[in-house]
Amino acid sequence: MSIELNPALLPPALAAQPSAPATAPPTAPAGPVDGRTAKATPAAAREQPSGPSFAEVLRDAAAGPANGKPLRFSKHALERVQRRGIPLDPATLSRLEEGVGRAAGKGARDSVVLVDGTAFVVAVNNRTVVTAVSPEHMREHVFTNIDSAVLA
């Protein structure tokens, strides 16, 4: 029993006729190309593309979008912190940064980070505090456009 193969259903390498000679990979023409001359070069002699390797890009992506950038406060957030008398001591900032890092590790984009009852709305990707709400102003406050909450 003979099975006839349909060449349209085969990968290009298998669809080639067995009697067809193998061809060398194409090289650049030696003559003018758009007013310039091009030389045929073997693949090994070609320049490698500049920039980071795939492994480096993957490692940076796994480290998260922050990549060690400091936490920033928007103008609006700074006004809220001053007007509401929210303390931003080193311990509070450290816990806030740790909470933002945890949110980034989970893939959050916009998060509410609660530190000792104070709520900080943070754009996680660019590590920017958008607004801050003290415990006294928390009553009947609604947080919208967030995808996560972190207790730090």
Secondary structure per residue as TSV (DSSP state, phi and psi in degrees):
chain	resnum	aa	ss	phi	psi
A	1	M	-	360.0	127.5
A	2	S	-	-108.9	135.0
A	3	I	-	-106.1	125.4
A	4	E	-	-93.6	128.8
A	5	L	-	-93.8	137.9
A	6	N	-	-86.4	115.0
A	7	P	G	-62.9	-23.6
A	8	A	G	-68.9	-21.0
A	9	L	G	-97.7	-1.4
A	10	L	S	-100.2	150.6
A	11	P	-	-60.9	154.6
A	12	P	H	-54.2	-37.3
A	13	A	H	-65.2	-36.6
A	14	L	H	-84.7	-23.0
A	15	A	H	-77.2	-16.6
A	16	A	S	-66.6	144.9
A	17	Q	-	-66.9	139.6
A	18	P	T	-63.4	-24.6
A	19	S	T	-85.5	-8.1
A	20	A	S	-72.1	133.9
A	21	P	-	-71.3	147.9
A	22	A	-	-71.9	140.1
A	23	T	-	-109.9	149.1
A	24	A	-	-77.2	153.2
A	25	P	-	-62.7	146.1
A	26	P	-	-64.7	147.0
A	27	T	-	-119.0	164.9
A	28	A	-	-68.2	144.4
A	29	P	-	-66.2	149.6
A	30	A	S	-83.6	-11.7
A	31	G	S	-89.4	-172.5
A	32	P	E	-66.9	141.2
A	33	V	E	-130.6	112.8
A	34	D	T	52.8	42.6
A	35	G	T	83.2	-2.2
A	36	R	E	-117.0	164.5
A	37	T	E	-102.4	141.5
A	38	A	-	-120.8	143.7
A	39	K	-	-114.1	141.1
A	40	A	-	-74.5	128.5
A	41	T	-	-127.4	142.4
A	42	P	-	-66.1	154.9
A	43	A	G	-57.7	-35.7
A	44	A	G	-67.7	-27.2
A	45	A	G	-88.1	-8.5
A	46	R	S	-68.8	150.5
A	47	E	-	-72.5	143.9
A	48	Q	-	-79.7	145.8
A	49	P	-	-63.5	142.8
A	50	S	-	-83.0	165.3
A	51	G	S	111.2	178.4
A	52	P	-	-71.1	152.2
A	53	S	-	-75.8	166.8
A	54	F	H	-59.7	-40.4
A	55	A	H	-61.8	-38.8
A	56	E	H	-68.4	-41.5
A	57	V	H	-63.8	-42.4
A	58	L	H	-63.8	-42.5
A	59	R	H	-62.5	-43.5
A	60	D	H	-64.9	-39.2
A	61	A	H	-65.8	-37.5
A	62	A	H	-69.1	-28.9
A	63	A	H	-71.7	-15.6
A	64	G	-	103.5	165.3
A	65	P	S	-69.9	-19.0
A	66	A	-	-71.4	-43.2
A	67	N	T	48.3	40.8
A	68	G	T	82.7	7.1
A	69	K	-	-69.0	144.9
A	70	P	-	-73.1	157.4
A	71	L	-	-72.5	134.2
A	72	R	E	-114.6	156.4
A	73	F	E	-116.8	130.0
A	74	S	-	-69.1	164.7
A	75	K	H	-58.8	-42.9
A	76	H	H	-60.0	-44.8
A	77	A	H	-64.0	-41.9
A	78	L	H	-62.4	-39.0
A	79	E	H	-62.9	-43.1
A	80	R	H	-65.2	-41.1
A	81	V	H	-61.7	-45.1
A	82	Q	H	-68.2	-48.5
A	83	R	H	-63.9	-36.7
A	84	R	H	-94.2	-0.6
A	85	G	T	64.2	39.7
A	86	I	-	-82.4	122.6
A	87	P	-	-73.7	134.3
A	88	L	-	-119.7	60.5
A	89	D	-	-74.8	166.0
A	90	P	H	-56.2	-36.3
A	91	A	H	-66.2	-42.2
A	92	T	H	-65.3	-45.4
A	93	L	H	-62.5	-38.7
A	94	S	H	-63.6	-44.6
A	95	R	H	-67.2	-36.9
A	96	L	H	-63.6	-45.5
A	97	E	H	-62.3	-39.8
A	98	E	H	-65.1	-40.3
A	99	G	H	-65.1	-40.3
A	100	V	H	-65.1	-39.7
A	101	G	H	-62.9	-40.5
A	102	R	H	-66.1	-39.7
A	103	A	H	-63.6	-42.6
A	104	A	H	-63.4	-37.9
A	105	G	H	-63.0	-25.3
A	106	K	T	-95.0	1.4
A	107	G	T	85.0	17.2
A	108	A	-	-69.5	151.8
A	109	R	S	-109.0	-49.1
A	110	D	E	-129.7	123.7
A	111	S	E	-134.7	151.8
A	112	V	E	-99.9	122.0
A	113	V	E	-110.0	118.3
A	114	L	E	-97.2	121.8
A	115	V	E	-124.7	110.7
A	116	D	T	50.2	42.8
A	117	G	T	86.9	-13.5
A	118	T	E	-88.0	132.0
A	119	A	E	-101.7	128.9
A	120	F	E	-116.4	121.1
A	121	V	E	-89.9	123.9
A	122	V	E	-126.4	133.1
A	123	A	E	-83.1	103.1
A	124	V	T	-65.5	-42.0
A	125	N	T	-58.8	-39.8
A	126	N	T	-106.3	9.9
A	127	R	T	53.9	49.0
A	128	T	E	-118.0	126.0
A	129	V	E	-76.8	122.0
A	130	V	E	-88.4	-41.0
A	131	T	E	-156.9	166.7
A	132	A	E	-137.9	139.7
A	133	V	E	-129.9	121.8
A	134	S	-	-76.8	162.7
A	135	P	G	-58.6	-33.5
A	136	E	G	-66.8	-28.7
A	137	H	G	-98.7	5.9
A	138	M	-	-76.1	-27.1
A	139	R	T	-58.4	129.0
A	140	E	T	62.0	20.7
A	141	H	-	-88.4	135.5
A	142	V	-	-115.3	128.4
A	143	F	-	-98.4	124.4
A	144	T	-	-117.3	165.8
A	145	N	S	57.4	41.2
A	146	I	-	-121.0	155.4
A	147	D	S	-120.2	3.0
A	148	S	E	-162.7	161.4
A	149	A	E	-134.2	138.7
A	150	V	E	-127.1	131.8
A	151	L	E	-98.4	110.6
A	152	A	-	-108.7	360.0
